[in-house]
Amino acid sequence: MGSQHHKRSAVYSQNTSKPTKGSSTALTAVAIQDHMMRNLSLVDPFKKAKHKPPPAKKPPRNIKPVVDTRRNANLSKGSKKSETEKEYVLDPKPKPLSLAQKMGLVEAPEQPLSENEWARVKDRSNKRDDSVQPCVICKEDFGTEQQVLLSCSHVFHRNCLQAFERFTGRKTCPMCRKQEYQTRVIHEGARYHRQKCATRIQSCWRGYVVRSWYKKLRETVPPKDPNLRKKFYEGKLQAITDRLVRSYDIGVDAFLSQIDRSVAESRSVFRRLEASPALAAITEDEWERIQLKAVERGEKDCPICIMSLGNIAEGNEEVDSPRRGQRKTVLLSCTHVFHLCCLQAFEELSLGEHKICPVCRSGYQKRVLQES
């Protein structure tokens, strides 16, 4: 860029600044004097001071909120997108050339770059992928922060470059040490950052879709390998069992209350059976059949005390003088046999109002058989 500037200055000097044969030394002196006055900020005493109007009142500052609530955003349908990505030059507009600089007596300062020249500078930076790489000052990605391009084609964070200038006290490129460079705000790093974020979001979403599709495929299509197929159907059976267990309502309180109702109904049935006239009278033939059934069952021990009952077949109800140490045997109408004393103790301890057999829980009539 320096060679182009020197060529442009040389052409400009050849066309306008070379004095002709008719030029005088006075014109040269006037030009140098005008240049010195401009640099020293001197005022021409022969020029009348212009009357300056009173300064206008400053408009109130627009205080920006800490969080952007988008209250002041233009939400109309025809509103255009805000020009947040517009590129612009940060350097102030240079002063006009003095007469001495136009005549070539004093070296003219570097002129601002044109749009075409800035485009070529940015193209050189993009070919090196400077915006893709982190900022060389803070070593962080550019992200959405402001990015500046120097006339030497190097890019930095705007805040980083300003901090570097304050630290060094001069305008020098941190990379190539070029002095008196020009700066321009660009947004190449922000574009790359948005593109990278969009790529990551799409990659995450596509990965989720593919994983969901593959998981559904594994759940519906059985594999061909025998071991994997076995595991597949085991998993299916386990899933069905789990669904059945989850759908089954385990009401413990309702179950216990149902048991209580069933027990109460059973007791009421037994009471009605005990009170029925069918148990009121049993003939001798029926007692013989009941005793025969008890003998066929072959019970030799009392179910209550687990002691020997003796010979049930030799029963006799009219035994009046029992021998010492022997117990009477009683036969129930339900064909069960007990010791008389054991049955009487059970009846005394029974909570029910009616007599219930300790073995079959049915009402009974009893008959004393013999002494065992």
Residue, then its C-alpha position, 0 to 999 in steps of 0.5 A: m500500500g505504501s508503494q501505491h501511495h508514493k506512486r499516486s503522490a508522485v503522479y500528483s506532484q508531476n501534474t500539479s506541484k512542479p513550478t514552471k519557469g514563470s513561477s517566482t520565489a515569492l509564491t514558494a515563500v507564501a506556500i511555505q508560510d501558509h503550511m507553517m501557519r496551518n501546522l502551528s494553528l496560527v490565525d491570519p491577522f488580516k482576516k476578520a474573525k467570523h461571528k460564531p453562533p451560540p452553541a446549541k443545546k445538547p440533546p438529552r442522552n439516550i440512556k441504554p438499558v443494561v439488558d436489551t428488552r427490545r422495547n424500542a425496536n421497530l416491529s412494523k412489517g415494512s421495517k428493514k434490518s438494522e445496519t449492524e454489519k455495516e463497515y465503516v472507517l474509524d479514522p477521522k477525515p484528514k485535513p485538506l492539503s496546504l498550498a505547499q503540499k499541493m506544490g510538492l514543497v512539503e511531503a503530503p500525508e497518506q490519503p485515505l484508502s478507497e473502497n476498492e483498496w479496502a476490498r483488496v486489503k480485506d481479501r488479503s486478510n481473508k485468504r490468510d483466514d485471520s478472522v477465523q483465527p483468534c485475536v493475536i492480542c487476547k488469544e480469544d475468538f472474535g465472536t460478536e465483538q467489534q473487529v477492526l481491519l488495519s491498512c496492513s491487512h491485520v485484524f484485531h479486536r477493537n478494544c484490544l487494539q485501543a488498549f494496545e495503543r494506550f499502552t504503547g503510546r503510538k500507532t504501531c501494528p502489533m504484527c508488522r510494526k507498520q506506523e500510522y495505519q488506517t483502521r476499518v470496522i469489519h464483521e468477518g469474525a461475527r459472520y464466521h461465529r454465527q455460521k459455526c454456532a448454526t453448524r453446531i446446532q444443526s449437528c446436535w439436532r441431526g445427531y438427536v434425530v439419527r439417535s432417536w431413529y436408530k433407537k426406535l429401529r432397535e426396539t422394533v426390528p429383531p437382529k439376525d444374530p441368535n444371541l442378540r435376538k434372544k436378548f431382544y425378546e427378553g427385553k420385550l418380555q421384560a417391558i411387557t411385565d413392567r407395564l403389567v406391574r405398573s398398571y396393577d393397582i395394589g390397594v393393601d387397605a382394600f385387600l385387608s378390608q375385603i378379607d375382614r368382610s369375608v371372615a365376618e361372612s364365614r362366621s355368620v354362615f357357621r353360626r346359621l349352620e349351628a343354629s339349624p335344626a339339622l344338627a339338633a338330633i343324630t340317631e344311633d345309626e348316624w353315630e355309628r357311621i360317624q364313628l366308623k369314618a373316624v376309625e377309617r381315618g386312623e387318628k391316634d392322637c388328640p389334635i389339641c394336646i398331641m397325646s394318644l387317644g386309645n382305641i376308638a372302636e371300643g367306645n362306650e358312652e355309659v362308662d361311669s368309673p374311669r380309671r386313674g390316669q386315663r382320659k375320656t374320649v369324645l367324638l364330634s359329629c364332624t368325625h373328629v376325635f379329641h380328649l374330652c378335657c382338651l375339648q372343654a378347655f378349647e370351648e372355654l377359651s373360644l371367643g365365639e358364642h357357638k361351638i366350632c371344631p378346632v380342626c374343620r371349623s364347623g359346628y358339631q355335636k359331641r358324644v363321649l366314647q370311652e376312657s383312654 
